Amino acid sequence: MFDSSNSCEGTVSEKLDTGDYSLSGYEDVFTIERKGSISEFAQNVVQDRFEKELQRMEDIKYGYIILEFNMEELIQYPASLKLNYHQKKKIRLRGSFILKRLIEFSILYKTKILFCGEHGKQVADSIFKRIIEIEGIRHKKNSG
């Protein structure tokens, strides 16, 4: 979960049907799915549950996946993990497979996948603001 900030004032915590974060009143229009580590994402790429989440996101106008790690960590997986040699050796998935799945998701689904590293919260805040601006402008045009 992202830490609280001024732009998160009035935050309401509740379970969403799709994604981890949205804006009140915009749940059917906007969602962010957050992956806090390469390990989490590596587990997700082989789960049917994650692909079903992507399928649900197809019905949402603005869908994002924020990856809080960088491409280097993905490519080097599992060597990029802070584990000892024996622990890393037990991990079957490789960065090349995770990259393959990421590219497949990018081709098959409209959800935008963003590598944000340690700046995930800052990127999410900016997305929230842009969605409000853009949707607010469109709402005014449609109602006026």
C-alpha positions as CSV (number, residue, x, y, z in Angstrom):
1,M,0.0,0.0,0.0
2,F,1.2,3.5,-0.8
3,D,2.0,5.8,2.1
4,S,-0.4,8.7,2.7
5,S,0.3,12.1,1.2
6,N,-1.5,15.4,0.6
7,S,-2.8,14.2,-2.7
8,C,-4.3,11.1,-0.9
9,E,-6.4,13.1,1.5
10,G,-9.9,11.7,1.8
11,T,-8.6,8.2,0.9
12,V,-11.1,5.5,1.5
13,S,-9.9,1.9,1.9
14,E,-12.2,-0.6,0.4
15,K,-11.9,-3.7,-1.8
16,L,-12.1,-3.1,-5.5
17,D,-13.4,-5.6,-8.0
18,T,-10.5,-4.8,-10.3
19,G,-7.1,-3.4,-9.4
20,D,-5.7,-2.1,-6.2
21,Y,-6.4,1.6,-6.5
22,S,-9.0,3.9,-8.0
23,L,-10.8,7.1,-7.3
24,S,-14.2,7.3,-5.7
25,G,-16.8,7.6,-8.4
26,Y,-14.2,6.6,-11.0
27,E,-14.0,2.8,-10.2
28,D,-15.6,1.8,-13.6
29,V,-13.4,4.3,-15.5
30,F,-10.0,4.0,-13.8
31,T,-7.8,1.5,-11.9
32,I,-4.2,0.9,-11.0
33,E,-2.9,-2.6,-10.2
34,R,0.4,-2.3,-8.2
35,K,3.2,-4.9,-8.2
36,G,5.6,-4.0,-5.4
37,S,8.4,-6.3,-6.4
38,I,9.8,-8.5,-9.2
39,S,9.1,-11.5,-7.0
40,E,5.4,-10.6,-6.8
41,F,5.1,-10.0,-10.6
42,A,7.0,-13.3,-11.3
43,Q,4.4,-15.2,-9.3
44,N,1.6,-13.4,-11.1
45,V,2.7,-14.0,-14.6
46,V,2.0,-17.8,-14.3
47,Q,-1.4,-17.4,-12.4
48,D,-4.7,-17.6,-14.2
49,R,-6.1,-15.2,-11.6
50,F,-3.7,-12.4,-12.9
51,E,-4.8,-12.9,-16.5
52,K,-8.4,-12.8,-15.4
53,E,-7.6,-9.4,-13.7
54,L,-6.2,-8.2,-17.0
55,Q,-9.4,-9.4,-18.8
56,R,-11.6,-7.4,-16.3
57,M,-9.4,-4.4,-16.9
58,E,-10.3,-4.5,-20.6
59,D,-13.7,-3.0,-19.6
60,I,-12.1,-0.1,-17.8
61,K,-11.2,3.0,-19.8
62,Y,-8.0,3.7,-18.0
63,G,-6.1,0.7,-16.6
64,Y,-2.6,0.7,-15.4
65,I,-0.1,-1.7,-13.9
66,I,2.6,0.0,-11.9
67,L,5.7,-2.1,-11.5
68,E,7.8,-0.9,-8.6
69,F,11.0,-2.4,-9.9
70,N,13.1,-1.8,-13.0
71,M,13.7,-3.7,-16.3
72,E,17.2,-4.7,-15.1
73,E,15.7,-6.6,-12.1
74,L,13.3,-8.3,-14.5
75,I,15.9,-9.3,-17.0
76,Q,18.3,-10.5,-14.3
77,Y,15.7,-12.5,-12.4
78,P,16.3,-14.4,-10.2
79,A,19.9,-13.2,-9.9
80,S,18.6,-9.7,-9.0
81,L,17.0,-11.1,-5.8
82,K,18.7,-10.6,-2.5
83,L,18.9,-14.3,-1.8
84,N,21.7,-16.7,-1.3
85,Y,22.9,-18.9,-4.2
86,H,21.0,-22.0,-3.0
87,Q,17.7,-20.1,-2.6
88,K,18.1,-18.6,-6.1
89,K,18.9,-22.0,-7.6
90,K,15.5,-23.3,-6.4
91,I,13.6,-20.6,-8.5
92,R,12.5,-22.1,-11.8
93,L,11.3,-18.9,-13.5
94,R,13.8,-16.8,-15.5
95,G,13.8,-13.2,-16.5
96,S,13.4,-14.1,-20.2
97,F,10.1,-15.9,-19.5
98,I,8.8,-13.0,-17.4
99,L,9.7,-10.6,-20.2
100,K,7.9,-12.9,-22.7
101,R,4.8,-12.8,-20.6
102,L,5.0,-9.0,-20.1
103,I,5.2,-8.5,-23.8
104,E,2.3,-10.9,-24.4
105,F,0.2,-8.9,-21.9
106,S,1.2,-5.7,-23.6
107,I,0.0,-7.1,-27.0
108,L,-3.2,-8.8,-25.8
109,Y,-4.5,-6.2,-23.4
110,K,-4.9,-2.4,-23.5
111,T,-3.8,-2.0,-19.9
112,K,-0.7,0.2,-19.7
113,I,2.3,-1.4,-17.9
114,L,4.7,1.1,-16.4
115,F,8.1,0.5,-14.9
116,C,8.3,3.0,-12.1
117,G,11.0,1.6,-9.8
118,E,10.9,3.3,-6.4
119,H,8.7,6.1,-7.9
120,G,5.5,4.1,-8.1
121,K,3.6,6.4,-5.6
122,Q,4.7,9.5,-7.5
123,V,3.6,8.1,-10.8
124,A,0.2,6.9,-9.3
125,D,-0.3,10.4,-7.9
126,S,0.3,12.0,-11.3
127,I,-2.0,9.5,-13.0
128,F,-4.8,10.3,-10.5
129,K,-4.4,14.0,-11.2
130,R,-4.4,13.6,-15.0
131,I,-7.5,11.3,-14.9
132,I,-9.4,13.9,-12.9
133,E,-8.3,16.7,-15.2
134,I,-9.1,14.8,-18.4
135,E,-12.4,13.2,-17.2
136,G,-13.4,16.5,-15.6
137,I,-12.9,18.3,-18.9
138,R,-14.8,15.7,-20.8
139,H,-17.6,15.7,-18.3
140,K,-17.9,19.5,-18.7
141,K,-18.0,19.2,-22.5
142,N,-20.7,16.5,-22.4
143,S,-22.9,18.4,-19.8
144,G,-22.6,21.9,-21.4
